Amino acid sequence: MTEQTQPPLLQVVRGEPSAEELAALTVVVAALSQRRPRRRPAPVGAWRERADLLRRPLPAGPGGWRASGRAS
């Protein structure tokens, strides 16, 4: 059987890195290749608040516009 040779994962183009430097670089490259997509945090704030869905209908008439604002 013939064994297929693969190109090296990393190739040093310039300089003479030590074995520890090559090991550190290999670990970083391997870690970056295994990255999972980052989960975005759920938005938090007044726009996400569900309490507004449970409030009573707004009154019509004098003061109705002022009553339509969000309660602090």
DSSP file (Angstrom, degrees, kcal/mol; ACC not computed):
  #  RESIDUE AA STRUCTURE BP1 BP2  ACC     N-H-->O    O-->H-N    N-H-->O    O-->H-N    TCO  KAPPA ALPHA  PHI   PSI    X-CA   Y-CA   Z-CA
    1    1 A M              0   0    0      0, 0.0     2,-0.4     0, 0.0     0, 0.0   0.000 360.0 360.0 360.0 145.9    0.0    0.0    0.0
    2    2 A T        -     0   0    0      0, 0.0     2,-0.5     0, 0.0     0, 0.0  -0.813 360.0-137.6 -99.3 138.3    1.2    3.5   -0.7
    3    3 A E        -     0   0    0     -2,-0.4     2,-0.4     1,-0.0     0, 0.0  -0.820  15.2-135.3 -96.4 126.4    1.0    6.1    2.1
    4    4 A Q        -     0   0    0     -2,-0.5     2,-0.4     1,-0.0    -1,-0.0  -0.660  16.2-141.7 -82.0 131.9   -0.2    9.5    1.0
    5    5 A T        -     0   0    0     -2,-0.4    -1,-0.0     0, 0.0     0, 0.0  -0.780  11.8-151.3 -94.9 137.0    1.8   12.3    2.4
    6    6 A Q        -     0   0    0     -2,-0.4     3,-0.1     1,-0.1     0, 0.0  -0.761  25.3-102.2-103.1 150.9    0.0   15.5    3.6
    7    7 A P        -     0   0    0      0, 0.0    -1,-0.1     0, 0.0     3,-0.0  -0.378  51.8 -90.0 -66.5 151.8    1.5   18.9    3.5
    8    8 A P        -     0   0    0      0, 0.0     3,-0.1     0, 0.0     0, 0.0  -0.286  25.2-132.2 -64.3 148.8    2.6   20.2    7.0
    9    9 A L  S    S+     0   0    0      1,-0.2     2,-0.4    -3,-0.1     0, 0.0   0.914  92.3  21.5 -66.2 -44.1    0.1   22.0    9.1
   10   10 A L        -     0   0    0      2,-0.0     2,-0.4    -3,-0.0    -1,-0.2  -0.941  68.4-164.5-125.7 147.3    2.6   24.8    9.9
   11   11 A Q        -     0   0    0     -2,-0.4     2,-0.6    -3,-0.1     0, 0.0  -0.992  17.8-135.9-135.1 128.3    5.7   25.9    8.1
   12   12 A V        +     0   0    0     -2,-0.4     3,-0.1     1,-0.2    -2,-0.0  -0.722  25.0 175.1 -82.9 120.2    8.4   28.1    9.5
   13   13 A V        +     0   0    0     -2,-0.6     2,-0.3     1,-0.3    -1,-0.2   0.809  65.0  13.9 -95.5 -36.1    9.3   30.6    6.8
   14   14 A R  S    S+     0   0    0      0, 0.0    -1,-0.3     0, 0.0     2,-0.1  -0.999 105.8  15.3-143.7 143.1   11.8   32.8    8.6
   15   15 A G  S    S-     0   0    0     -2,-0.3    -3,-0.0     1,-0.1     0, 0.0  -0.193  77.2 -89.1  89.3 178.4   13.7   32.5   11.9
   16   16 A E        -     0   0    0     -2,-0.1    -1,-0.1     0, 0.0     2,-0.0  -0.761  41.6-164.9-131.2  85.1   14.4   29.5   14.2
   17   17 A P        -     0   0    0      0, 0.0     2,-0.1     0, 0.0    -5,-0.0  -0.355  21.2-116.5 -71.3 151.7   11.6   29.1   16.8
   18   18 A S     >  -     0   0    0      1,-0.1     4,-2.1    -2,-0.0     5,-0.2  -0.291  29.3-103.2 -78.1 170.5   12.2   26.9   19.8
   19   19 A A  H  > S+     0   0    0      1,-0.2     4,-2.1     2,-0.2     5,-0.1   0.867 123.1  53.1 -62.9 -36.4   10.2   23.8   20.4
   20   20 A E  H  > S+     0   0    0      2,-0.2     4,-2.4     1,-0.2    -1,-0.2   0.893 108.1  50.0 -66.9 -39.7    8.2   25.6   23.1
   21   21 A E  H  > S+     0   0    0      2,-0.2     4,-2.3     1,-0.2    -2,-0.2   0.900 111.6  48.0 -65.9 -40.9    7.3   28.4   20.7
   22   22 A L  H  X S+     0   0    0     -4,-2.1     4,-2.4     2,-0.2    -2,-0.2   0.894 111.5  50.8 -65.3 -39.2    6.2   25.9   18.0
   23   23 A A  H  X S+     0   0    0     -4,-2.1     4,-2.1     2,-0.2    -2,-0.2   0.915 110.6  48.7 -64.7 -42.4    4.1   24.1   20.6
   24   24 A A  H  X S+     0   0    0     -4,-2.4     4,-2.0     1,-0.2    -2,-0.2   0.907 112.4  48.4 -64.2 -41.6    2.4   27.3   21.7
   25   25 A L  H  X S+     0   0    0     -4,-2.3     4,-2.5     1,-0.2     5,-0.2   0.896 110.1  51.8 -64.8 -40.5    1.6   28.3   18.1
   26   26 A T  H  X S+     0   0    0     -4,-2.4     4,-2.4     1,-0.2    -1,-0.2   0.895 109.0  50.6 -63.4 -40.3    0.2   24.9   17.4
   27   27 A V  H  X S+     0   0    0     -4,-2.1     4,-2.4     2,-0.2    -1,-0.2   0.911 111.4  48.1 -64.3 -42.5   -2.1   25.1   20.4
   28   28 A V  H  X S+     0   0    0     -4,-2.0     4,-2.4     2,-0.2    -2,-0.2   0.930 112.8  47.3 -65.5 -45.3   -3.3   28.5   19.4
   29   29 A V  H  X S+     0   0    0     -4,-2.5     4,-1.7     1,-0.2    -2,-0.2   0.907 113.4  48.6 -63.4 -41.4   -4.0   27.4   15.8
   30   30 A A  H  X S+     0   0    0     -4,-2.4     4,-0.8    -5,-0.2    -1,-0.2   0.895 111.4  49.9 -65.4 -39.4   -5.8   24.3   17.0
   31   31 A A  H >< S+     0   0    0     -4,-2.4     3,-0.5     1,-0.2    -2,-0.2   0.897 110.4  49.8 -67.1 -39.5   -7.9   26.2   19.4
   32   32 A L  H >< S+     0   0    0     -4,-2.4     3,-1.0     1,-0.2    -1,-0.2   0.822 106.8  55.1 -69.4 -30.0   -8.9   28.8   16.8
   33   33 A S  H 3< S+     0   0    0     -4,-1.7    -1,-0.2     1,-0.2    -2,-0.2   0.711 107.1  51.3 -75.7 -17.5   -9.9   26.0   14.4
   34   34 A Q  T << S+     0   0    0     -4,-0.8    -1,-0.2    -3,-0.5    -2,-0.2   0.234  80.4 137.5 -99.8  12.1  -12.3   24.5   17.0
   35   35 A R    <   -     0   0    0     -3,-1.0    -3,-0.1     1,-0.1     3,-0.0  -0.322  42.6-147.8 -63.3 138.0  -14.1   27.8   17.7
   36   36 A R        -     0   0    0      1,-0.1     2,-0.1    -2,-0.0    -1,-0.1  -0.737  34.1 -87.6 -98.9 154.1  -17.8   27.6   18.1
   37   37 A P        -     0   0    0      0, 0.0     2,-0.3     0, 0.0    -1,-0.1  -0.383  49.7-112.1 -62.2 138.7  -20.0   30.5   17.0
   38   38 A R        -     0   0    0      1,-0.1     2,-0.4    -2,-0.1    -3,-0.0  -0.529  24.2-129.3 -76.4 133.4  -20.5   32.9   19.9
   39   39 A R        -     0   0    0     -2,-0.3    -1,-0.1    -3,-0.0    -3,-0.0  -0.682  20.1-133.8 -81.7 131.3  -23.9   33.1   21.4
   40   40 A R        -     0   0    0     -2,-0.4     2,-0.1     1,-0.1    -1,-0.0  -0.652  24.9-110.6 -83.5 140.4  -25.2   36.6   21.6
   41   41 A P        -     0   0    0      0, 0.0    -1,-0.1     0, 0.0     3,-0.1  -0.388  37.5-101.2 -68.4 148.7  -26.8   37.6   24.9
   42   42 A A        -     0   0    0      1,-0.1     2,-0.1    -2,-0.1     0, 0.0  -0.454  45.2-100.3 -67.8 139.2  -30.6   38.1   24.9
   43   43 A P        -     0   0    0      0, 0.0     2,-0.4     0, 0.0    -1,-0.1  -0.379  40.8-163.9 -63.8 137.2  -31.5   41.8   24.9
   44   44 A V        +     0   0    0     -2,-0.1     2,-0.3    -3,-0.1     3,-0.1  -0.972  38.3  69.4-124.0 136.7  -32.4   43.1   28.3
   45   45 A G  S >> S-     0   0    0     -2,-0.4     3,-0.8     1,-0.1     4,-0.7  -0.957  94.4 -42.9 150.9-167.0  -34.3   46.3   28.9
   46   46 A A  G >4 S+     0   0    0     -2,-0.3     3,-0.6     1,-0.3    -1,-0.1   0.812 125.8  58.9 -66.5 -30.9  -37.6   48.1   28.5
   47   47 A W  G 34 S+     0   0    0      1,-0.2    -1,-0.3    -3,-0.1    -3,-0.0   0.766 108.7  45.4 -71.5 -23.0  -38.1   46.8   25.0
   48   48 A R  G <4 S+     0   0    0     -3,-0.8    -1,-0.2     2,-0.0    -2,-0.2   0.552  85.5 119.2 -92.9  -9.5  -38.0   43.2   26.1
   49   49 A E    <<  -     0   0    0     -4,-0.7     3,-0.3    -3,-0.6     4,-0.1  -0.357  45.8-165.8 -64.5 129.7  -40.2   43.8   29.2
   50   50 A R  S >  S+     0   0    0      1,-0.2     3,-1.2     2,-0.1     4,-0.5   0.512  70.7  87.9 -93.0  -7.0  -43.4   41.7   29.1
   51   51 A A  G >  S+     0   0    0      1,-0.3     3,-1.3     2,-0.2     4,-0.5   0.820  78.9  64.6 -64.1 -30.2  -45.3   43.7   31.8
   52   52 A D  G >  S+     0   0    0     -3,-0.3     3,-0.6     1,-0.3    -1,-0.3   0.787  95.1  59.7 -64.6 -25.5  -46.6   46.1   29.2
   53   53 A L  G <  S+     0   0    0     -3,-1.2    -1,-0.3     1,-0.2    -2,-0.2   0.703 105.5  49.3 -73.1 -18.3  -48.6   43.3   27.6
   54   54 A L  G <  S+     0   0    0     -3,-1.3    -1,-0.2    -4,-0.5    -2,-0.2   0.482  87.6 105.6-100.2  -4.6  -50.4   42.7   30.9
   55   55 A R  S <  S-     0   0    0     -3,-0.6     3,-0.1    -4,-0.5    -3,-0.0  -0.290  77.2 -94.0 -78.9 164.1  -51.6   46.2   31.7
   56   56 A R        -     0   0    0      1,-0.1    -1,-0.1    -2,-0.0    -2,-0.0  -0.256  52.5 -83.7 -68.5 159.2  -55.1   47.5   31.4
   57   57 A P        -     0   0    0      0, 0.0    -1,-0.1     0, 0.0     0, 0.0  -0.315  55.4 -97.7 -60.4 150.1  -56.2   49.4   28.2
   58   58 A L        -     0   0    0     -3,-0.1     2,-0.2     1,-0.1     6,-0.1  -0.463  38.5-115.2 -73.4 139.9  -55.3   53.0   28.2
   59   59 A P        -     0   0    0      0, 0.0     2,-0.3     0, 0.0     8,-0.1  -0.484  24.1-135.2 -74.8 144.5  -58.0   55.5   29.2
   60   60 A A        +     0   0    0     -2,-0.2     0, 0.0     4,-0.1     0, 0.0  -0.674  64.0  38.8 -92.0 153.3  -59.3   57.9   26.6
   61   61 A G  S >  S+     0   0    0     -2,-0.3     3,-2.1     2,-0.0     4,-0.4  -0.683 101.7   6.7 110.4-162.8  -59.9   61.5   27.4
   62   62 A P  T 3  S+     0   0    0      0, 0.0    -2,-0.0     0, 0.0     0, 0.0  -0.323 132.2  13.2 -61.0 132.3  -58.0   64.1   29.5
   63   63 A G  T 3> S+     0   0    0     -2,-0.0     4,-1.9     3,-0.0     5,-0.1   0.409  90.9 117.3  83.9  -2.1  -54.6   62.7   30.8
   64   64 A G  H <> S+     0   0    0     -3,-2.1     4,-0.8     1,-0.2    -4,-0.1   0.879  73.6  51.5 -65.5 -38.6  -54.7   59.7   28.4
   65   65 A W  H >4 S+     0   0    0     -4,-0.4     3,-0.7     1,-0.2     4,-0.3   0.917 111.1  47.7 -64.7 -42.8  -51.6   60.7   26.5
   66   66 A R  H >4 S+     0   0    0      1,-0.2     3,-1.1     2,-0.2    -1,-0.2   0.863 109.4  54.3 -66.2 -35.8  -49.7   61.1   29.8
   67   67 A A  H 3< S+     0   0    0     -4,-1.9    -1,-0.2     1,-0.2    -2,-0.2   0.650  94.4  71.0 -72.8 -15.2  -50.9   57.7   31.0
   68   68 A S  T << S+     0   0    0     -4,-0.8    -1,-0.2    -3,-0.7    -2,-0.2   0.619  78.6  99.3 -79.1 -10.7  -49.7   56.0   27.8
   69   69 A G  S <  S-     0   0    0     -3,-1.1     2,-0.2    -4,-0.3    -3,-0.0  -0.318  87.0 -93.8 -73.0 158.1  -46.0   56.5   28.9
   70   70 A R        -     0   0    0      1,-0.1     2,-0.2     2,-0.0    -1,-0.1  -0.493  39.8-118.2 -71.5 139.2  -44.1   53.7   30.4
   71   71 A A              0   0    0     -2,-0.2    -1,-0.1     1,-0.1    -4,-0.0  -0.554 360.0 360.0 -75.5 140.4  -44.1   53.6   34.2
   72   72 A S              0   0    0     -2,-0.2    -1,-0.1     0, 0.0    -2,-0.0   0.456 360.0 360.0 -86.0 360.0  -40.7   54.0   35.8
